[in-house]
Amino acid sequence: MTVIKLFPDVDFDPVLFVNREKEIDEFLKVYGAETNRKNCLLYASIPGQGKTRLLEKFCYLTQEKGGLAAFVDLESHPERKVSLILKEVVDHLKFLHNDKGFFDDFYRNIDACGAKKSLQKPNRPAVAEAEKCVIREFKKTLTSLMKTYRITLCFDSLEQANPDIFRLLKEKVLEDYFFEVNLTIVFAGQKGMVEDARRFMRDMPLALFGREDERKQIESLVDYYKVSISDIEEITRLIWDLAKGHPYTVKSILGILTDDFNEKFVDKFDKRRYSPIIRELKERVVEKRFLRGVDFDPRHPDPIEILSILSPLRRVEFGTIRLLLSNPNLTGDAFCEKSIRFYDEVVDKFVSDTNTLKHWVLGGGFTMDPVVRNILYIDLKINDLERFLHIHEALVMEYDKRIKSTAKMDQVKNLIEKIYHLFVWRRESEDAYAEEIARREFYRFIESLKGSKVDKYEQLGRLRKELEKDRELGELVNTGELVQRIKDDMRRIGNEIN
C-alpha cells in the first residue's frame, strides 16, 4: 500500500490515481502562474466522477512542489459558522507547515474572541462579531503565509454548503484573494446544483472516461489489489457496457466481482452473474450516489422505480413521461387521474434535487444522465423483461399516433423514435424478423408521403439528416441502406422537379 496522510483526516493513495492528465495540466498552469490570473476554479460533474480524488490530487501535487494545501468537505459543515471552515483550513495548513508555532497567534486570538463572546449574552450581534474576529485573524494568517508559500485551498461538496455560509465565505474572505499569484482556490460540486458559483469561478469541465482511460483505471485497480483475471478483455468489455466511463461504477463493478477485492481470482465471466451484478450496481451507484439524501414525496412510487420506467426513453418529454407513469400496469394507481401539476412537481424534484434529469437547452424535454439511464435500462431488460417489453410497445403505439398528427421535423423525429422502439421491442421478444419489420415500417412511411414534390423532397432531406446523425439507431439497424433509399428517392424527385 502507498497511502499517505495528506491531512489528519484525509488519506490519499497516489498510485491509485490514474488519468485526468488534462485537468492536472490545467491546475498546474494556474498554480504555477507568475502573473495575476483568475485563480478560483470550479469542477462540476455528476456524482461518482472522481471530484474528491481530483481535489486530493491537487493537494498532493501542491505538497510535492513545496507548497501548503487544505481540503475541506463542505458537507461536514451544515452549521451557520464560517469560522469552523476557516479553522479547519488553518488546521490543515499547520499540519504541513514546518514551524507549528507560526500559527500560535491565530489560535490564541480566536480563543480570545470566543472568550469575549461567552461573557456577553448570546445574541446575534455578539455571534456576528466573533465570526468577524475569526475572519480577520484568518486573513492575516493567510496573507502572511503567502509571502513564503504557494497555497492551494480545496473545497468539496459545494452543492451541500449552507448558502448563507458560502456567500459569507466568498464575499468576506475569498474575494480579496481572487487574483493572488500565490493562492489557488478550487471548488467541486454536483453539476446542475452549483450554477450560481459559475459566475465568479473558472468553469473547468470534467468528462467521463473514454474507453482507453477506463481500461487504465481497471488495470490500475487490478494491479493495486493483486487481482488475477482470466480474461481481462472480456471483463473490460463487460465493464464498458455497464459503466460507460463512469469511475465510481468501474470500481463498483470490480468490487462486486471480487467481493470488494477480497477474492484474488476472477474466472471467465458467468452470464448468470449478470443479473445480481446489475441489481447491486443499481443500489450502489444510482440509489446511494445519485439519489443519496434526496427527500421524495411518500405519495409517489420509489424514485428509482420512476427513473427505471423512464429509462427506455431516448426523448424524455412531458407527454411521454405522463404516458408511462400514468399506465397502471407500470406504476399501479400512484399516478392515476393526477393533474399536470402533480407530474410537474415529480419531474421538478428530479431536475432540481438530483443530477438524474436536466432540461434540454432548447425545447421542452429532458435528458436523463447517461450513467443512470444505462444502469437502469440494462437492469430493466435483464431483471424485468415483461415490463421492459411493455414500455417499448406502449412507446411504439404513442409515436405512431404522433406521426399521424404532426408534420415536417416533428413527424420525422417521431418516426425515428417509433422505428427505434419497434426494433428493440421485437428483437427482445426474440423475433427473428425484428430488423425487417422496422425497415418495412420505414419504407411504408416514405411511400405514404403526401404533398407536392417539393414537400416530399424536403421531408426526405430532413429524414436523411436525422438518420445520418442517429448513432444509437445505426448500431441496431442498417441505417446505411435506409439512407441510400432516401438518396435514390430524392434524386428521382429532384429530376422530376427540374
N, C-alpha and C positions, 0 to 999 in steps of 0.2 A: 504494500500500500504506500502511496505517496501523498497522503493527506497532510496538508499544512494548516496551521491555525492562523487564519487571516486576522481574526479578532477574537476576543474571549468567547463570543457566542457564534462565530462563523467559521466553519471548516471548508476547505477548498482543495480539490484534487486536480492539479494542472494536467495530469496525464489523461484524465477522462474527458477533458475539454477538447473537442475537435471541431473543425470547420469555423465559420464566421470570420474568415480572413479579411473580408471586405470591411466588416464592422470594426475589427481590431485596427485596421489601417486608418479608418476614418477617425477613430478615437485618438490614436497616436498623433495624427496630424493636428488635432485640436489641442491635445495635451502638450505637445512639443512646440507649438507655435511661438515665435519670438515677438509677434506684434499683437496688438489688441484685436480680439475677434469675439464673435458671439460664442460664448463658452458653455451655454446651457443646452444640453441635448435631451431629446425625448425619444425613447424606444417604445412604441405602442404596437402590440400584437395580440393575437388570440392567446388564451391560456395554454400553457404547456409548450410554448415555443422557445423556451430557454432564456427568458429575460433575466431571471435571477442569476443563473450561472454566468451570463454575459457580464452583468454588473460586478460579480465577484471576480471575473477575469480582469476587468478594468482595474479593480483594486490591487489585484496580484501584480499586474504589469506596472502600476504606479510604484509599488514597493520595490519591484525589481530595478526600477530606474532611480531609486534613491529618494522617492517622494513619500508623502504621507497620504493616507486614504481613510475614508469612513464609509460604512454601509449601514443604512437604516431602513428597516422594513416598516413602512408607514401603517401597515395593518396592525402592528403591535402597539399603535398609539391612538386608540379611539378617543382618549380623553381630550379635553379642550385646552391643552397646555403645550405651547410650542417650546417651552423651557425644557421639557423632558426629551424632546427630539434633539435639541441643541446640546444637552448634557451627554446624550448617547454619542453624538458626533465627537465631542471632546474626549470622551472615554476611549473611543477608537483611536483618535489621533495620539493620545497619551500612550496607549498600548504599543504603538510603533515608534514613538519618539525615544531617543537615547537618554535625554535628560528629563526624567519624570518630574523633577522639581520645577520645571518650566511652567507647569500647569497649577502650581500651588495657589497663585493669586486668584485664578479663575474659581477654584473650588472654595477658597476662603471667602471671596466676595459674594458668591451666590449663596453660601451658607449664611452670611450676614444679611442678605436680602430676605431669606426665609425667616430668620430670627426676628427681623424688624416687622415682617408681616404678621407673625404669630402674636406680637404684642398688641396688634390692632384688632378691632372687631372684624370678623370675617365678612367683608363686603366687597363688591365688585371693584371699586377704586383701588383697594389695597391689593387685591389679587392682580389687577392690571399693572400696578406699579412693580410688583415682584417680577412679573413676566418681563417688563421693560428692563429691569435690572439685569436679568439673565441675558437678554438680547444684547444689551450694552457690553457686558463682560465677554460674551461670545465673540462679538465683532472685534473687540480689542485683541483678544487672543488670536483669532484667525488672521487679522491684519499683520500681527507681529510674526506669526509663523510663515506667512507668505514672503517675507523678506529673505528667508533662507531656503524654503522648500517649495516644490511644486506639489499641489494638493488636489486630490480628487474626492468629491463628495457624491456618493451614490444613494439615491432614494428609490426604494422598490415599492410596488403595490400602490401606485398613485391613485388608482380608482377607489381604494379603500380609505383614503385620507379624509379626515374631517374637513369639509370645505372651508370652514372659518379658519382652521389652523393652517391649512395650505395657503390661503390668502395672506395670512399674517406672516408665514414663513417666507413667502415670495416678496411681499411688499416691504416688510420691516427688516429683513435680513439679506436675502439673496440678491435682490435688485441692485444693491450697492456694489455687487461684485460681478455683474454680468459680462463685463469686458476686461476683467483682470487677466493678465498673462499667466500668472502662476496658479490659477484656480480653474478646474474643470468640474462642472456640475452635471450629473446625469440622473435623469428620472426614467422610470419604466412603469408601464401600466397597461391595462387591458384596452385593446383597440375598441373605439366606439364609446368609451366611458371616460375619456380624458381629453375631450375635444377642446375645452376651454384653455388647457395648458398649451395647445399648439400655437397660440397667438404670440407667445414670448419665448418659445424654445425652438431650437433647430430640430425639425422633424426627421428622424432617422428611420427609414423603412427597415423592417425585419421580416424577411421572407421565409417561407417553408424551405426545407432542404430539397435539392434536386436528387435524382437517383444516385449520382456519384457521392454526394455528401452524405446521403442516408447510408450508403454502403460503408463509408468511412466510420460513421457512428457505430454501426453494427460490428465492424471489425475491432474497433476500439473497446467496446463492451465485452466482446467475446475474449479478447486478449487479456483485458484487465481482470476479469473474473475467472480466467483459466477454464473456459468452457470449450469443449470439443464438439463440433457439429459435423455429422457425417456428410451432409450435402449442403454446404453453405450457399450454393447458388439457388437451390430450391427455397431455403429459408429466407434468403434475401428477396426473392420474388414474392413470396408469401407476405413478408412484412411490407413491401412497397404497395401491394394491392390493398392492404388494410390501413397503413399509416399515411401514405402519400406525402412523405417528407415531414411529418409532424414528430419532433424529437421525443416528446413525452410518450407518444403512442409507440414509437420504436422501442424504447426502453421497457415499456409496459408489456409488449408482446414477448420480448426476450425473457422478461421476468416471469410471465405466465408459463412459457415453455420450459423454464428451468427451476420452477418453484422458488422464485425470487433469487436466482443464481446459486441455489444450494445444490442443485443437480449439475454435475460437471460434464454430462454427455447427453447430446440430443441426437437421437437416431433419426432415420428417414421419417419425414413428417407423415403422420397418420391422419387422413382426411376426417376420421371420426372425431379428432380432437378440435376440428374447426369450430363446431357448434359451441362447446363450452368456452373456447378461447374468445370468440367474438362476444359472447354474453358477458364474460368478465371484463373485456375491453370496454364494453358499453358502460359498465359500472365505474371502472377506474377512470376513464377519460371523460365521458360525457357527463355522468352524474356527479362525480367528485371533483372535476376540474371546471367544466363549462357551466354547470348548474349549481355549483357549490354556494351555499349561503343565500340563495335566492328564495324569497318567500312567495309562494304561489297561492292563489285562492283555493281553499279546500273544496269549493263547488266544482272546480274543473278536474278533469282527469289528470293523472300523473303527467307532469310536463314532458317527461321523456317519452311517454306514450304519444302525446300530441306531435312531438317532433318526428317520432317514428312513422306516424301516419302520413306526415307531410314529406318524408324523405324521398319517395319516388318522384316527386315533382321536380322538374327542371325549371319551370317558370312558376315561382311561388307568388301567386296573385290572390287578391282578396276573394275573388269569385271561386277559385279552385280550393282555397283554404276552407271556405264556408261549405263548399260541396262535400269535401271529405269529412270535415269534423261534424257536420250535421247528419251524416249517414249512421243510423242506429246500429248497423252491422259492424261498424268500426269503433264507435265511441259509446254505444248504449244510448241512454236518454240524456246524457250530460249536456248535449248541445241542441237537443230537440226544441223547436219553437223559440229559439233565443233571438233577441234583437240584433241588429247590425252593430249596435254599440257594444254589446256583450262580446262579440267576436273581435271588435276593435280593441277592447281592453286586453283580451288574451294575447293578441299579436303584439300590442304595445309593450306588454310585460317582457316578451322575449327580446324585443328590439332594445328597450331601454335598460333592462336589468341583466341581460346576458349578452354574450357575443355570438349567439346562435343564428339570429336573423338580423339582417340590416337592409335598409331601404335602398332601392336602385337609385343611382344618380339621376336618371331620367325615368319617368313613368311611375306607375303606382304599384309596383311589385316589390318583392323582397328576394334576397339571396341568402340561402342557408349556408352556414360555414361549411366548407368542403370537407373538413376533417370529421365534423359531426355527421354530416349527411352520409359520408362514405361508410362510417361505422354502423349507423342505424339502418342504412339501406341494406347492407350485407346481412346484418342481424335479422332484419325482417324477412329477407329472402330465404335464409337458412333455417331460422327458428320459428317462423310463422308464415309459411309459404301460402297458405289459403288466404290470409289477409293480404299478403303481397299481391297475389293474382287479382283479388277483388278490387284493390285500389287501381291497378293498371286498367282493368276492364272498365271501371267507372270513369276513368280519365279518357279512355277511347270514346266512350259514349258522349262525354261532355265536349270534347274537341270536335266531334262530328257535328254536334248541334251548332257550335260556334262557326264552323266552316260555312254552314248554310246561311248564317245570319250576318256574316262580315264580308268585307271586300278588301282588295288590294293587299297591303303589307300584313294587316291583321289576319286576313284569310290565309296567307302563306305561312305565317308563324303557327297558326292553329293546325294547318295541315301537317307541318313537320312534327309538331308535338303528338298529333294523332298517330302518325307513322311510327314514331319512336315507341310510344306506349303499346301500340298494336303489336309491334315486333317482340318487345320484351314479354308481353302477356302470352303470346302464342309460343314463343321459344321456351319460357319457363313452364308452360303447360305441356312441354315435350311434343310440340307439333313440328314434325319434320319439314313442313312447308311454311314455316314462320316467315322466312325472307320472301318467299314467293307471294304470300298473302300481302305483305307490306308493299312489295313492288307493284302488285296489281292495283292496290288502293291508290298508289301514286299515279299510275297511268290513267286510272279512271278519272281522277281529278283533272289531269291535263286535257283529256278528251271532252270533259264536260264544261270547259271554259266558255263563257258567254261574252258577248260584246263584240265590238269591232275588231278588225285585225290588229289595229294599233293597241287596243286594250289588252288583247291576248298576248301580243309581243311583250308589252311592258310587264304583265303579270308573270310571264315565263322568265323574264330577266330578274325579277325580284326573287322568284323561287330558286333560280340558279345561284344567285348571290348567297342566299341563306344556306343552301345545301353545301356550297363550297367551304363555308366557314364553320359548319357544324361538325367538329371533330368527333364528338361523342357518338353521334349518329353514324358517322363514317366508319367508326370502328365496329359497328354492329351490322350495317347493311352496306352493300356495294353501291355507295352513292355516286361513284365514278360513272357507272353505267346509266344512272338516272340523269346525271348532269349531261352526258353525251346525248341522251334522248332529247333533253331540253334544247341543246345547241342545234340539233338537227331540225327540230320544230321551229326554232327562232329563225334559222337560215331559210327555211321554206317560206315562213310567213313574211320575212323581210323581203324576199324576192317577189312575193305576190303584191306587197305594198308598193314596191318600187316599179 
